[in-house]
């Protein structure tokens, strides 16, 4: 368990709130990365929070995948911040507040034009 988790989340009472917007499932500064986020989530579930109470804050494709993989309630989608990784893949549709995962293997960065170009330029070749 991450040192001090109990002290930081001890005042959260499920009967007084219906959702938790978790900042930075990938952020080492806020949630200690994905393993730390999972530890915090497991701790809160043990304290009575339902898995569906967790909403990821981040606005990028990886959050969308985490919601699907972990059975969470939802994720923020931010088309303007955190370029070039923010938002959904090109051609994605949001219908009644829901979006599908990209129809490609992996996270789907290949289908997000700006992210795809950024990764190609970093690799310096056409492997992407």
Secondary structure, DSSP 8 states (H G I E B T S, - for coil): --TTHHHHHTT--GGG-S-EEEE-TT-TTTT-HHHHHHHHHHHHHHTT--GGGEEEES-BHHHHHHHHHHT-SEE---SSSSTTTBS--TT--EETTEE---SSSTT-GGGSHHHHHHHHHHHTSS--
